[in-house]
Amino acid sequence: MNGAMLARFDVAIAGAACTDEPRLFAEAQSVFGASLERHCATQAFAEAAILLHRTLLPANGYQLGETPAHRGLASTWKRGDAHAIPFDAATPSLALLRATVHAVAKQHEAQKGCARCSGRGWIVTRDGGKRICGHEPDMRAADSAKQASPTVDHTAGSGGLSHYAKIPIFRTNRSGADRSKIE
């Protein structure tokens, strides 16, 4: 699995029709080595997309739904992310598959830029053994990328999402009694 292959798969999902779901989920099985046969045989593609997402990205959350134009919409995120990128496709299951492919590609790129293991996934310890790497990002590369690319304020202007910042968030317990506002 490499970044270029994942990018091609993402483009194929983005341009696919509803009738392409069996082919794309069969391809996802071969690309990621996941066992989705049972779900694909019964055409339960949303369940297959959720299973694949949970298998490949166990620390990530996801959300999927449908747009008013009856296209699928999905996003995936992990704890601490400032935002989640929405992905659309012909169906919600294809949208979640596309979001999962994008997150796996992003994770793959982050692992390649690891300062400790350079993307191998393991390091040699002082006593000569091998240890799995925790993947520390190369801060020099991140700093130079920040300086090279201009900063864009996506919340400015009429087309932004700044109105979401004004929605109050409340903390509730199971009974719904505690409605303390989170700042």
Backbone as numpy.savetxt, mean C-alpha at the origin, in Angstrom:
# Nx Ny Nz CAx CAy CAz Cx Cy Cz
10.97 -10.71 -8.05 10.11 -9.53 -8.05 11.01 -8.30 -8.05
10.80 -7.44 -9.02 11.56 -6.20 -9.06 10.61 -5.03 -9.27
11.14 -3.84 -9.12 10.33 -2.63 -9.20 9.69 -2.41 -10.55
10.41 -2.71 -11.63 9.86 -2.51 -12.97 8.70 -3.46 -13.24
8.82 -4.71 -12.77 7.75 -5.67 -12.96 6.51 -5.24 -12.18
6.70 -4.75 -10.96 5.58 -4.29 -10.15 4.92 -3.06 -10.78
5.72 -2.19 -11.38 5.17 -1.00 -12.04 4.33 -1.40 -13.25
4.79 -2.39 -14.02 4.01 -2.87 -15.17 2.70 -3.52 -14.71
2.77 -4.26 -13.62 1.57 -4.91 -13.08 0.57 -3.85 -12.60
1.07 -2.79 -11.97 0.21 -1.69 -11.52 -0.50 -1.04 -12.70
0.21 -0.81 -13.79 -0.38 -0.20 -14.98 -1.43 -1.14 -15.59
-1.15 -2.44 -15.59 -2.11 -3.41 -16.13 -3.40 -3.41 -15.31
-3.29 -3.30 -14.00 -4.47 -3.27 -13.13 -5.25 -1.98 -13.36
-4.54 -0.87 -13.49 -5.20 0.43 -13.66 -6.03 0.47 -14.95
-5.58 -0.17 -15.99 -6.28 -0.13 -17.27 -7.20 -1.32 -17.50
-7.37 -2.18 -16.51 -8.16 -3.39 -16.69 -9.66 -3.13 -16.57
-10.43 -4.01 -17.17 -11.89 -3.97 -17.05 -12.32 -5.00 -16.00
-13.59 -4.99 -15.67 -14.13 -5.94 -14.67 -13.90 -7.38 -15.10
-13.95 -7.64 -16.38 -13.80 -9.00 -16.89 -12.36 -9.51 -16.80
-11.41 -8.63 -16.49 -10.00 -9.02 -16.39 -9.61 -9.50 -15.00
-10.54 -9.48 -14.04 -10.20 -9.89 -12.67 -9.60 -11.29 -12.57
-10.19 -12.32 -13.20 -9.58 -13.66 -13.08 -8.13 -13.70 -13.56
-7.85 -13.06 -14.68 -6.49 -13.06 -15.23 -5.52 -12.33 -14.31
-5.95 -11.17 -13.77 -5.05 -10.37 -12.94 -4.79 -11.03 -11.59
-5.80 -11.68 -11.01 -5.56 -12.37 -9.75 -4.74 -13.64 -9.94
-4.86 -14.29 -11.09 -3.97 -15.42 -11.41 -2.54 -14.94 -11.55
-2.37 -13.78 -12.17 -1.03 -13.20 -12.29 -0.48 -12.80 -10.92
-1.34 -12.27 -10.05 -0.91 -11.90 -8.69 -0.45 -13.13 -7.93
-1.12 -14.26 -8.14 -0.69 -15.50 -7.51 0.72 -15.87 -7.93
1.00 -15.75 -9.22 2.33 -16.13 -9.70 3.40 -15.11 -9.30
3.04 -13.83 -9.29 4.02 -12.79 -8.94 4.40 -12.87 -7.47
3.39 -13.02 -6.60 3.65 -12.96 -5.16 3.73 -14.33 -4.50
3.42 -15.39 -5.22 3.49 -16.73 -4.65 2.42 -16.98 -3.60
1.32 -16.28 -3.68 0.25 -16.43 -2.69 -0.74 -17.49 -3.19
-1.42 -18.13 -2.26 -2.41 -19.14 -2.58 -3.80 -18.52 -2.56
-4.30 -18.19 -3.74 -5.61 -17.55 -3.87 -6.59 -18.41 -4.68
-6.23 -19.67 -4.94 -7.03 -20.51 -5.82 -8.48 -20.63 -5.36
-8.68 -20.87 -4.06 -10.03 -21.08 -3.54 -10.91 -19.86 -3.79
-10.37 -18.68 -3.54 -11.14 -17.45 -3.75 -11.37 -17.16 -5.23
-10.36 -17.41 -6.03 -10.49 -17.14 -7.47 -11.45 -18.13 -8.12
-11.48 -19.39 -7.66 -12.38 -20.38 -8.23 -13.84 -20.01 -8.00
-14.13 -19.37 -6.87 -15.50 -18.96 -6.57 -15.76 -17.50 -6.96
-14.81 -16.89 -7.62 -14.87 -15.49 -8.05 -15.10 -14.54 -6.89
-14.51 -14.85 -5.74 -14.55 -13.98 -4.57 -13.28 -13.13 -4.59
-13.22 -12.21 -5.54 -12.00 -11.46 -5.76 -11.72 -10.44 -4.66
-12.74 -9.90 -4.03 -12.51 -8.97 -2.92 -11.84 -9.69 -1.77
-12.29 -10.90 -1.47 -11.67 -11.70 -0.41 -10.23 -12.07 -0.79
-10.01 -12.35 -2.06 -8.65 -12.66 -2.53 -7.74 -11.45 -2.37
-8.25 -10.26 -2.68 -7.45 -9.03 -2.54 -7.14 -8.76 -1.08
-8.11 -8.98 -0.21 -7.89 -8.77 1.24 -6.87 -9.77 1.76
-7.00 -11.04 1.37 -6.05 -12.07 1.81 -4.64 -11.74 1.33
-4.51 -11.34 0.08 -3.20 -10.97 -0.45 -2.62 -9.78 0.31
-3.44 -8.79 0.56 -2.98 -7.61 1.30 -2.51 -8.00 2.70
-3.29 -8.79 3.39 -2.91 -9.20 4.76 -1.68 -10.09 4.78
-1.48 -10.87 3.71 -0.30 -11.74 3.63 0.95 -10.93 3.36
0.88 -10.02 2.38 2.06 -9.26 1.98 2.37 -8.08 2.90
1.34 -7.47 3.48 1.51 -6.27 4.29 0.77 -6.43 5.62
1.24 -7.33 6.50 0.49 -7.59 7.74 0.41 -6.39 8.68
1.31 -5.44 8.58 1.28 -4.28 9.47 0.46 -3.13 8.89
-0.06 -3.29 7.68 -0.79 -2.20 7.02 -2.30 -2.38 7.19
-2.99 -1.26 7.18 -4.44 -1.25 7.14 -4.88 -0.95 5.72
-6.16 -1.16 5.45 -6.67 -0.89 4.12 -8.11 -0.40 4.21
-8.54 0.21 3.14 -9.92 0.65 3.02 -10.30 0.51 1.56
-11.47 -0.05 1.30 -11.91 -0.15 -0.07 -13.39 0.21 -0.18
-13.76 0.70 -1.34 -15.13 1.11 -1.57 -15.36 1.36 -3.04
-16.40 2.12 -3.31 -16.78 2.39 -4.69 -17.06 3.87 -4.86
-16.67 4.41 -5.98 -16.92 5.83 -6.28 -18.35 5.98 -6.81
-18.86 7.22 -6.86 -20.19 7.43 -7.44 -20.28 6.98 -8.90
-19.16 6.92 -9.60 -19.13 6.46 -10.99 -19.03 4.95 -11.09
-19.19 4.24 -9.95 -19.15 2.77 -9.88 -17.80 2.19 -10.27
-16.75 2.87 -9.86 -15.39 2.35 -10.00 -14.87 2.04 -8.60
-13.97 1.09 -8.51 -13.41 0.72 -7.23 -12.41 1.75 -6.74
-12.36 1.91 -5.42 -11.43 2.86 -4.80 -10.86 2.19 -3.56
-9.55 2.24 -3.38 -8.92 1.60 -2.23 -7.66 2.35 -1.85
-7.29 2.23 -0.59 -6.02 2.78 -0.11 -5.47 1.85 0.95
-4.19 1.94 1.16 -3.51 1.16 2.18 -2.53 2.06 2.90
-2.30 1.81 4.17 -1.40 2.64 4.96 -0.83 1.81 6.09
0.22 2.32 6.67 0.74 1.71 7.89 0.80 2.77 8.96
0.86 2.33 10.19 0.85 3.24 11.33 1.96 4.28 11.17
1.59 5.52 11.39 2.55 6.62 11.30 2.56 7.33 9.96
1.90 6.75 8.95 1.83 7.44 7.65 1.02 8.71 7.79
1.48 9.78 7.17 0.78 11.06 7.24 -0.47 11.05 6.38
-0.48 10.25 5.33 -1.63 10.20 4.42 -1.62 8.86 3.70
-2.74 8.54 3.08 -2.85 7.33 2.27 -3.25 7.75 0.86
-2.61 7.16 -0.11 -2.89 7.49 -1.51 -4.07 6.63 -1.98
-5.12 7.26 -2.51 -6.23 6.45 -3.03 -5.92 5.94 -4.44
-6.31 4.70 -4.70 -6.12 4.08 -6.01 -7.48 3.68 -6.56
-7.70 3.92 -7.84 -8.96 3.50 -8.43 -8.69 2.44 -9.49
-9.72 1.63 -9.71 -9.68 0.58 -10.72 -11.12 0.24 -11.08
-11.30 -0.74 -11.93 -12.64 -1.09 -12.40 -13.53 -1.61 -11.28
-12.95 -2.31 -10.30 -13.72 -2.86 -9.17 -12.96 -2.56 -7.88
-13.65 -2.64 -6.73 -12.94 -2.44 -5.46 -11.82 -3.45 -5.22
-12.03 -4.70 -5.65 -10.98 -5.70 -5.45 -9.74 -5.39 -6.29
-9.93 -4.92 -7.51 -8.78 -4.52 -8.33 -8.11 -3.28 -7.76
-8.90 -2.37 -7.19 -8.32 -1.17 -6.57 -7.45 -1.55 -5.38
-7.92 -2.50 -4.55 -7.11 -2.95 -3.41 -5.88 -3.70 -3.90
-6.02 -4.49 -4.94 -4.86 -5.17 -5.51 -3.84 -4.14 -5.99
-4.31 -3.10 -6.65 -3.42 -2.04 -7.14 -2.74 -1.32 -5.98
-3.49 -0.99 -4.93 -2.90 -0.33 -3.76 -1.87 -1.23 -3.10
-2.14 -2.53 -3.05 -1.21 -3.48 -2.44 0.06 -3.58 -3.27
-0.07 -3.65 -4.58 1.10 -3.72 -5.46 1.95 -2.46 -5.28
1.31 -1.31 -5.20 2.05 -0.06 -5.01 2.78 -0.05 -3.67
2.12 -0.50 -2.60 2.75 -0.52 -1.28 3.91 -1.50 -1.23
3.76 -2.65 -1.89 4.86 -3.63 -1.93 6.04 -3.06 -2.72
5.77 -2.36 -3.83 6.84 -1.74 -4.61 7.55 -0.66 -3.80
6.77 0.12 -3.06 7.35 1.17 -2.20 8.22 0.55 -1.11
7.73 -0.54 -0.53 8.49 -1.26 0.51 9.77 -1.84 -0.08
9.67 -2.37 -1.29 10.83 -2.94 -1.98 11.89 -1.87 -2.23
11.47 -0.69 -2.66 12.40 0.42 -2.90 13.05 0.88 -1.60
12.27 0.92 -0.51 12.82 1.34 0.78 13.87 0.35 1.27
13.63 -0.93 1.02 14.60 -1.94 1.44 15.88 -1.85 0.62
15.75 -1.49 -0.66 16.94 -1.33 -1.50 17.82 -0.20 -0.99
17.23 0.84 -0.41 17.99 1.99 0.06 18.43 1.87 1.50
18.44 0.66 2.04 18.82 0.47 3.44 20.32 0.73 3.61
20.65 1.55 4.59 22.05 1.90 4.85 22.83 0.72 5.44
22.13 -0.18 6.08 22.80 -1.27 6.77 23.07 -2.47 5.86
22.04 -2.91 5.08 22.20 -4.14 4.31 22.16 -3.93 2.80
21.90 -2.73 2.33 21.81 -2.39 0.91 20.78 -3.25 0.17
19.72 -3.64 0.86 18.63 -4.36 0.23 18.75 -5.88 0.25
19.84 -6.42 0.80 19.98 -7.88 0.85 18.96 -8.51 1.79
18.60 -7.80 2.87 17.66 -8.35 3.84 18.34 -8.95 5.06
19.66 -9.08 5.02 20.39 -9.62 6.17 21.76 -8.95 6.27
22.36 -9.05 7.44 23.70 -8.50 7.67 24.54 -9.57 8.37
25.84 -9.44 8.27 26.76 -10.35 8.95 27.09 -9.74 10.31
26.91 -10.52 11.36 27.19 -10.04 12.71 28.67 -10.12 13.01
29.09 -9.58 14.14 30.52 -9.57 14.51 31.09 -10.96 14.69
30.23 -11.90 15.13 30.72 -13.26 15.33 30.63 -14.12 14.06
30.29 -13.51 12.94 30.27 -14.21 11.66 28.92 -14.79 11.28
27.91 -14.64 12.11 26.59 -15.17 11.79 25.79 -14.18 10.94
24.62 -14.62 10.54 23.74 -13.75 9.77 22.57 -13.33 10.64
22.09 -12.09 10.41 20.95 -11.58 11.15 20.05 -10.84 10.17
18.74 -10.98 10.35 17.79 -10.27 9.49 17.88 -8.79 9.81
17.88 -7.99 8.76 18.01 -6.55 8.90 16.67 -5.90 9.20
16.68 -4.86 10.01 15.48 -4.09 10.31 15.23 -2.99 9.31
16.06 -2.87 8.30 15.98 -1.89 7.21 15.90 -0.46 7.70
17.07 0.08 7.96 17.18 1.50 8.29 17.34 2.28 7.00
16.55 3.31 6.80 16.69 4.08 5.56 18.01 4.84 5.54
18.56 4.98 4.35 19.79 5.75 4.16 19.40 7.23 4.20
19.68 7.90 5.29 19.23 9.27 5.49 19.91 10.24 4.52
21.12 9.91 4.10 21.79 10.78 3.13 21.03 10.80 1.82
20.57 9.63 1.37 19.81 9.56 0.11 18.47 10.27 0.26
17.83 10.10 1.41 16.53 10.76 1.64 16.69 12.27 1.67
17.77 12.76 2.31 18.00 14.20 2.38 18.29 14.79 1.00
19.08 14.08 0.19 19.39 14.60 -1.13 18.16 14.57 -2.03
17.29 13.57 -1.86 16.06 13.52 -2.66 15.13 14.66 -2.27
15.09 14.99 -0.98 14.26 16.09 -0.52 14.72 17.41 -1.10
16.04 17.60 -1.16 16.58 18.85 -1.67 16.39 18.94 -3.19
16.40 17.80 -3.88 16.30 17.81 -5.34 14.88 18.04 -5.82
13.87 17.60 -5.04 12.50 17.75 -5.51 11.81 18.92 -4.81
11.04 19.71 -5.56 10.35 20.82 -4.94 9.19 20.34 -4.08
8.86 21.11 -3.07 7.76 20.78 -2.19 6.48 21.36 -2.76
5.44 20.53 -2.81 4.15 20.96 -3.34 3.13 20.87 -2.22
2.35 21.94 -2.03 1.30 21.95 -1.03 0.02 21.48 -1.70
-0.35 20.20 -1.43 -1.53 19.63 -2.06 -2.82 20.09 -1.41
-2.74 20.76 -0.28 -3.96 21.20 0.40 -4.33 22.62 0.03
-3.48 23.32 -0.70 -3.75 24.72 -1.02 -4.69 24.82 -2.22
-5.45 25.86 -2.27 -6.32 26.12 -3.40 -7.66 25.41 -3.31
-8.47 25.60 -4.33 -9.81 25.04 -4.29 -9.84 23.54 -4.54
-8.82 22.98 -5.20 -8.82 21.56 -5.51 -8.19 20.70 -4.44
-7.75 21.29 -3.33 -7.06 20.53 -2.30 -7.99 19.79 -1.37
-7.39 19.14 -0.39 -8.14 18.38 0.59 -8.08 19.03 1.96
-7.92 20.34 2.00 -7.74 21.01 3.28 -8.97 20.93 4.15
-10.14 20.70 3.58 -11.36 20.63 4.38 -11.35 19.42 5.32
-10.55 18.39 5.03 -10.48 17.23 5.91 -9.78 17.56 7.22
-8.93 18.55 7.22 -8.21 18.92 8.43 -9.14 19.51 9.48
-10.31 19.95 9.10 -11.23 20.58 10.03 -12.23 19.60 10.65
-12.20 18.34 10.28 -13.12 17.36 10.82 -12.64 16.95 12.21
-13.47 17.12 13.26 -13.03 16.72 14.60 -13.02 15.20 14.74
-12.08 14.69 15.48 -11.96 13.26 15.73 -12.24 13.03 17.21
-13.12 12.08 17.49 -13.50 11.79 18.86 -13.06 10.39 19.24
-12.73 10.21 20.50 -12.36 8.92 21.06 -13.60 8.36 21.74
-13.96 7.12 21.42 -15.11 6.50 22.07 -14.71 5.14 22.62
-15.39 4.72 23.67 -15.18 3.36 24.15 -16.22 2.46 23.49
-16.26 1.19 23.86 -17.17 0.25 23.18 -18.64 0.62 23.31
-19.01 1.19 24.42 -20.41 1.57 24.59 -20.71 2.90 23.92
-19.70 3.62 23.49 -19.89 4.91 22.82 -20.11 6.04 23.79
-19.88 5.82 25.09 -20.18 6.84 26.10 -19.15 7.94 26.13
-17.87 7.61 26.02 -16.82 8.62 26.12 -16.65 9.29 24.77
-16.91 10.57 24.67 -16.79 11.31 23.42 -15.78 12.43 23.57
-14.62 12.14 24.16 -13.60 13.17 24.34 -12.92 13.46 23.01
-12.72 14.73 22.76 -12.14 15.18 21.50 -10.63 14.97 21.51
-10.11 14.43 20.42 -8.67 14.24 20.28 -8.11 15.46 19.56
-7.10 16.07 20.10 -6.49 17.26 19.48 -5.31 16.87 18.66
